[in-house]
């Protein structure tokens, strides 16, 4: 479901070049799910090799990260840790959605409705433990570090920005704002052309950035009040929020009442929501103890062995992509030598 803060925030379009030289903490699960959903075959099936192994996540991680490295962006992937008990309801809801989508997908295939099959296929994505380990292995071969969060990955990514270890957090969800990320970059992993649902049309999807300080200024709220707005709307820890309250109404109520407990409209519902515990999840999150992030060099042979030999990717295409990256890095090094030489 995710947190619906979109009506309350202003996102500024940015170019990848604007992130050059900066560390970006990417919510790993969020990004990988995007790859699993979008990198699919003509009938909605996930990308697979000859062994029947799903490779959508590896394809997305490889080609997208090479694009980031070409732009001199320094990605660090943050993986989720232990799931909070309050998130169980939302996870169960998502599993039900996937199960229903799988039924719809199978039916669409049987009836030859390929457009519907693609639509429903995207909703069936499942991230397994083996996919997580495969992703970490590929990232290591690319010299890209990863951080294992003790709990929520978005909380850890936001923490890296607050600790000035990262310039921005990257995710499609707005939860990073409630976790206090200084900057949130959306569409980093999925920029490009995207089909408009139920229409034969495409739109350009470009990266955009939301700054935490600007959100507070535009809404006139403190960070604590913004968290209360989120709880009213509904988070992964209280799916659906409070009955009849959308983003704009939630903002109005908190500005008028100051805090959740003072909102008369939801007084009868408060006893059913562990709002203080949810507040603490966002305001006092469990984060990794880390004081530096080390980046490595691309190990060309490891990448080729893993993707081409073990996972049956096209050697020509992978090698050509690595050549493009090497050329960009060599060009950057030569420019620096001229500048400082």
N, C-alpha and C positions, 0 to 999 in steps of 0.2 A: 504494500500500500504506500508506505513512505509518507513523509510529512509534507503537507501542501502549503508551503510558504510563498509559492510563486506570485500570488496577487499582492503580496506585501513587500516584495523586494525588487530592486532595480538591478538588472544584470547588464554589464557593459560588454559588448562584443570585443574580442581580442584576437590577434593573430598569434600563431605559434611562435613567431620570431620575437614577440614581446616577452616570452618566457625564457629566452636564450640566456644561458649561464645560471639559471635558477633551479633550485631543487623543488620538485613537486612530489608531495606524498599522495600516492594513489591508493584509494580504497580497492584492494585487490579483488575481493569477492564481487564487488559492484562492477568492476571493469571486466572480469572474466565472464560474468553472467551476460554482459552486453555482447561479448564476442560469441558466446554460445547461442545467443538469441538471433544475432544478425548474420553470422557467417554460416549460411546454409545453402543447400542445393536447390534446384529448380522446383522440387516438389515439397520443400520445407524440411527436408531431412538434414541433420547435422553433417558437417564435413567429416568424412571418414577416409581412412587409408585402406589398402587392400586386405588388411587383417581384420577390418571391421572396427578398428579403434577410432573413437571420436577425436578429431584433431582441430576442431573449430577454435578452441581456446589457445592452442599453440600457434595457429596461424595468426590469430589476432594479436597475441603477445609479441610475436616476432616482427611482423610487418609494421604494426603500429609503433612499437618501441624503436625500431630503426628510424622511422620518421621523426620521432622525438629526439633521438640522438643526433640525427642529421642537423636538427635545429639547435643543437647544443643544449637541449633541455636535459636535466638530470633527474630521471624518475627514480623513486624509491617506492616499492610496493608494500603496503601494510595489510597483513592477513589477520582475519578475525580469530579471536581466541574462544574462550568459554562463553556460550550464549547465556544471557540473563534469563532467569525463570519467567520474567514478565513478557518475554518475547515469544513464548511458546504458542500463545493463541494466534499470533500473526503468522508464525511459521506453519502452523496447522492449516490456516486459511490459504496460504500460498500453495501448500501441497494439494489441497482440494481443487484449487484453480488449475493446477498442472494436470491433475487426474481428469478433470472435465475437459480440458483442452486436448488431452491425448485422445479421448473418445471422439471429440469433434474432428480432430485431425484424421483419425482413421476413417471416419465416415466420409469426410471430404475426399480422401484419396479413392475410396471405393466408388464414389459417385463422379469422379473425374473433375471435381471442382478445385483446380490447382491453386487458384488465387486464395481461396479459403484455406487450403491445406498449408500454404506458406504462412498465412496469418496465424493459424492455430499452432503450427509447428514451432513458431518462435516462443510460444507460451509454455512449451513443455520442457524447457531447459533444466537440467539437473547438474549441479556441481558436486562431483564425487571427491573423496579423499585422494584417490589416485590422480585426478586432474590437478588437485592442489599441489601434490608433490611434483608432478610433471612440470607445472608452471614454475615452481621454485627452481627446478633443475635448469630450465631454459633461461630464466632470468640470471642465474649464476653464470652460465656460459656467455651471456651477453654483458657480464660485468655490472649488472644492475642489482643493487642490494635490496633485501627485503627485511621487514621488521615484523616479528611475531607479537601481536597485541595480546595482552592477558585477557582481554574481554572484547569489547566492540572495536572493530577496525577503524571506523570513522572517528571514534573518540581518540584513538592513538594518532591518527593522521592529523587531527585538529591540534593535538598536543605538540606535535612536531613543529607546527607553525607558531604556536605560542612560545615554544622554547627556541625559536629562531633557527631551528635545524632544517626547516623547509620554508619556502616562500609562500606556498599555497597548498591546500588540500584539493584533491581531485575526486569527484564523485558525481553521479547523476542525482543523488538524493540531497535534500536540503538539511538533513540532520546535522551535517558538519557545522552549520551556523549555530545550532543550539549547543553543540559541543564547544563552541567558542573559536572555531578556526578563523584566523585573521583574514584569510581569503579563501573562497571556494571557486574552483574552476569546474565548470560543467562542459560536457561534450568533448572532453579531451580524447577519450577513447573511441568516440563514435562520430567525429566530425566527417563531413562529406555529404553525399546526397542520400536522402532518406525518402522512401515512398510514403505518401500520405495514405493513412488507412482508408480502405473502401473507396479509393479514388485512383484513377489512372494518372497520377501526377506525382511529382517529386519536389522536395524543397531542399535547399542548401542548409546544412547544419554546421554552424561554426562554433568554436569555443567561446565561452562567455565567462566573465568573472564577477563575483559578488563579494564585496568587502564588508566585513563584520561591522566596522565602525559606521559605515554608511547606512547599514540596515538600522542600527540603533538611532542614528540621527533622523532618518526618514520616518521611522515609526514613533519616535519620541519616547522610547522605552529604555529601561535598563536591561542588561543581559538576563537578569533573573526574571523580569517581567516578560521578556521574549520567550523564555522557556515556558512560562505559564500560558502564553498565547498558544504555543505548540501543543501543550497538554489539552487545552480546550478544543483545538482543531482535531487532534488525534495523532499519536506517534506509534511507532512499532511496539511500544510498551503499553499503550492503551488504544488499540485499533478502533477507529470510528469516532473517537473523541466523545464530546458531549452532544446529546441530541439537539439537532436543529441549529448548530453553531458552525459557521464557516469561517474562513480566515478574516474577512473584514469585520464580521460581528465579534469575533474573538478579540481582535485588536481594540475595537470600541469598548468592549466590556472591561478589559484590563486597564485601558487608559482612564476609564471612569472610576473603577473600583480599586485600582492599585495592585491587587494581587488576587489570586484564584479564590481564596477563602472568603473574600468580600463580594464575590459575584452572586447576587441574590438569585439570579436565573438558574444557577446550577447547584444551589445549596442542597437540594434533595438528592442530587446524584453524587455529591462529593464523597459520601460515606462508602460508595461502591468502587471508588477509584483510589489506588494507593499513590496519590499525587505527590506526597513528600518523597517517597521512594523514587518516583520517576524524576522529580527535580534533582535528586542526588545523582542519578545516573548521568544527567547532563552537566550538572554543576560540579560534581566531585567524582568524575569518572576514574575507573581503574586504567592506568596508562603504563606503558613500558618505561623502565628505567634505562635511559639511553642519553649519552652526551655527545655522540658523534656518529656520523654516517660515512662509511668508506665505500667509494666507488672503484670498480675495477675496469680492466680493459676487456674488449671483446676477444674471446678465445675462438678464433675462426674454425679451427679443427674440431673443437667440441661441438660447436653449433652445427657444423656440417654432418658430423657423425650422428648427433642426436636426431636432428630433423630429417636428414636425407637417408642415412643408413638404417636407423632404428624406427623412424616414423614415416618413411617413404615419401617425403616431400621431394619436389623437383630439384635436383642438384643445380641445374642451370639457373633456375629462378632464385634459389636461396643464395647461391654464390654471387649472382648478379646484384642482389640486394646488399650483400655484405661489401661488394666492391663499391657500390654507391656510397655506403657509409664510410668506408676507408678513404675514398676520394674527398668527401666532405671534411673528414677529420684532418687529412693531409693538407688540404687547402687552408683550414683554420690555423694549423701549426705554422705554415709558411707565412701567413699574414702576421702572426704574432712575432715570428723571427724578424720580419722586415720592420715591424713597429719598434721592437726593442733592440734589434741588431744595430 
